[in-house]
Amino acid sequence: MSPKTRKRGVGRWVAGFFVVAGVGICAGLSLTSEGLGLAGPLQASTGPSTDGAAPQVPFDFYRENIEPLFLRPRGYPGSTDGQAACVMCHVWQTSVRFSLEEPTETPDGGAWSEEQSRRNYEVVTQLVNASDPESSRFLLKPLAQVAGGLPHTGGNHWDSTQDSEYQVILDWIRTLPAAEFTPPEDDVAVDFEYYRSCVHPQVLSVGRYGQLPCTSCHTGGLAGFAPVSASGGVLTVAEARQGFEVIQRLIVAGNPDQSRFMLKPLHPDGGGSYAHNGVRRWQNRNDTEWQTLAAWIRGEVTGSECSPVY
């Protein structure tokens, strides 16, 4: 489905999603009437059964107990009124790691077919670490930073690791075989010196074709990957480190095609993300600037020599 078609469909889905998330999921997960919490942490029954019942495989448990959470309305801390569910960003507005299938329309709003759920399962299980479940990105992104979570532009869904949703997902990850669901160690290092010498001054600080530079919008906060020097000149090492720390959140080392930093300014017709409040810097991946930044993310260019493009 094209981005334009998806945009037209968003409004139609919202009301239905809220119905499913607010009613159907409560029944499916045996939620209590006390807020949106679970009655208690569910246990993934993938191990030996003590009552003679057949164990539940990880995919079945995921589909019945975890995937419905993506439809639940979400609010930023302190609010759940009228806020979007996970699907509102992770279906239509992203094309990176956590990118879900578009649900099939139903009278209640939306649902995934088994085939769609299996594709979602493949995406989600790439964000878990069965060897160290608590380190899984799938758990850390929605968790408040004060509780050990990672920055998340979609807000914090869990104030602590004691949240019932967090616990049920953690229990599920613990049942996954470590040999199959442990991410490989990163063997690519994105070079800081190249960021400071080439990326910041010659990409982030420069507009193309009359467009605004990245420094016009991304000087601070969760998306502050393009800080401006307090002196008005070249970034100090400390200032550059601050921006570099942020940009690493938006980069998948070794994989520019899954890096938000590379997809947000890329035109959707060229494979970029649908949503970006700023300008489109590149029409497609053949742009020489995109290719050079891709080489940097793959670890192929380092140091202060700003070639081959600049």
Order of alpha helices (4+ residues) and beta strands (2+ residues): alpha-alpha-alpha-alpha-alpha-alpha-alpha-alpha-alpha-alpha
